């Protein structure tokens, strides 16, 4: 977030410097009659040509950046309950158990700077029975929205990892997670911060064991950007 805002500010400053530099030519060039008119036209054309060159990063840094996620592989991983990897006690999760997954995928960051904690969107189904394994979207017809995030995406084509909680029937207890189908997967980075980040045990009980170290790594002012 701060890196993106810094790039925007730097680009705007560069553009202002170009415009001021061109304006300063008015104190050097002749200012009478036809010469002044020609000078105005020339400066206008030159400003139009150089302004985009002076601000190359603004289009990249302003607005969300959407990146398709492809080539996904995954393994089951023990759930990290201290980081909020659990099912919330709602009617939507009644009769289900949490099974945690670590996925590795390919994504392309089109910018020349890393993207910090972009959100992950899409649908994930039990491939055999074609029903969603994401809580709150069990019918597979509704979009669960952002359901996890990637820590960081460096510039260019990258292999990244992300984690999510699969909500499976308790009949799967002791059995492998069924084959999963990933649909419409994408990562979206927001310059002003993340839209969502799950609550952890330390958020709910800051005095708990290990929470001092947790908040050193994830300061509240950085963690809770909504």
N, C-alpha and C positions, 0 to 999 in steps of 0.2 A: 504493500500500500504506500509506504513512505517513499520507496524507490520510484514508483510510478508517478507520484506527485512531484518528486524532484525532477524527473525527466520533463514533465509538462512545464514546470517553472523555468527550467533551463532553456527549453525550446522557445518558450514565449520571450524570454530575455534575449535570445539570439535574434529572433525576428524583430524585436524592438530595436536592437543595435543596428541591424541592416537598414531599417527604415530611417533611423536617425542619421546614419551615415549618408544615405542618399539625400536626405533633407539638407545636410550640411553642405552639399555641393552647390546649393543656392547662393552661398556666400562667395563662391569661387567663380562660377560661370557668369557670363553677361546677363544683364537683367532688363534689356531694353527691346521693345518692339518684337519683331518676328523671331529673333533669337530666343527671347524669353518663352515665347509660345512653343517653339521647337524643344526647348529644354524641358518644359513641363511634360510634353508628350513622351520624350525620351525617358525621363525619370519615372513616369507612370508605368511604361512598358518594362523598364528594368526592375522596378519594385515587384511587378507581377511575376517576373521570371525568377527572381532570387528568393522571394518569400517562401515558396515551398521547400527550397533547398535549405533555408535557415531553420525550418521547423520540421525535420524529417520524422521525429518521434511522436508528435502530437497525436496523429491518427492511431498509432499503436497504443499509446498510453491512456487515451480517453475512451471510456465505455467498456462494457464487458468483452472478454475474449473467449470465444467458444471454440473448443477443440475436440474433434471426434476421437473416441477411444477405440482401439482395435487390437487384434492379436492377443486376446485375453486368455491367460492361463490362471489356474487357481488351486489352492490347497486349503484343507481345513486347518484352523489354528485355534489354540485355547483362547477362550474369551477373556478379555482384560476388563474385568468388572470395575476396577479402580479408575478406568477411563470411560466408563459409561457404556461398555459393550454388553448390553442386556436388553431384555424386552420390558417395556413399561407395562404396569398392571392395568390394562384396559380390556374392554370387551373384545376388541379386535385381536388380541393376543391370547384369549382364553383357550386353553387346551393345546397351546404351542410351547415349544422350547427354543431357546436361543442356541444357534450353532454358528460359530464365527468363521469367517473366510478371509484369507489374504489373497488378493488378486494381483497379478502382474500384467501390465498392458503397455501398448505403444501409443504415444501421443506426441503431437508436434506443436511446440511452442513457437509461433511465428515472430515473436519479438526478440530483441537483442538483450533482454534482461530476464532473470528468473521470475517466475510467477509464484507468489507465496500463497500456499493453502487454497488452491481453487477447489470449488465444490464439484461433486460427481453426481450426474443425473442419468436416468435411464430406467430400464426394467429388467428384472432378473427372474426367470421362471424355472420351476422344476420341469426339465425338458420332457420327461415322460408323460406327465399329466397336464402340462401346459397351464399351470397355475403359478402365481407370483409367490416368491419366498420372502418378499419384503413386507414387513408389517405395515398395516394401513393401506395396502394395495393388494390384498389377497385375491381379489377377483381378476387381477391382471388387466382390467379395463381402465382403471384410473392411474394417474401418474403420481407416484409417491413424492416427487420433487427431489430436492437434494437429500441424499441419504448418507453420504460420507464425504470425505475430502482427501486430497493428495497433499502431502506435506510441502512439496515444492516441485516445480517443473522448470528445469534449466532451459536455456534457449535451444532451439532445434529439435530434431527427432530424438525421443528419449524412451527408455523403458522405465516405467514408474510402478510403484506399488500403492495399493489402497486396501483398506479393511472394511468389512461390513458385517452386519448381523443378519443371518438367515433365520426366519421364523418357520420352523418345521413342526409337523404333528408329533406328539410324544411317542407315537408308534415307531418313529425313527430312532428312538433311544438305543444306543449301542450299535447302530448300523451306520455305514458310511453315508455322507451327504449324497443325495442323488445327483445325477448329471444336471448341470445348470446351463441355461440358454440366456445369453446377454443380448438385449435389444436396445437400439437407439442410445447407446452409451456415449456420453460426452462429458468433458470437464469444462467448467465455466469459471473464469477468474473475474472478480469484481474489484476495480481500483480502490474503492472505499472500504473494502473488507468483506468478510464472508457473510453470507445470508444466514447461515445456520452452523452451529457447532454443538454436538451433544454434551449434556451435563456429565461431569465425572463425579466420583465419590468425593473428591476434594472440594468440588464446587458446593456439594451438599453438606459436607462436614470439613471445613478448612483446618480444623485442629487434629484431623486424623493422622495416622502414621504415614510418613513419607510425603505429606502434603507440602512441607517447606521446600523440598527438592522439586516437587511438581510445579509449584508456582514460580520457582526460579527459572524453569524451562519454559513455562507458559504463563507469563504475567497476566493478571486479570485484564489489564487495559488492552493487551494484544489478543487475548483469547475470546473476549466477549464483544466482538464487532458484529452487530446485527443490522 
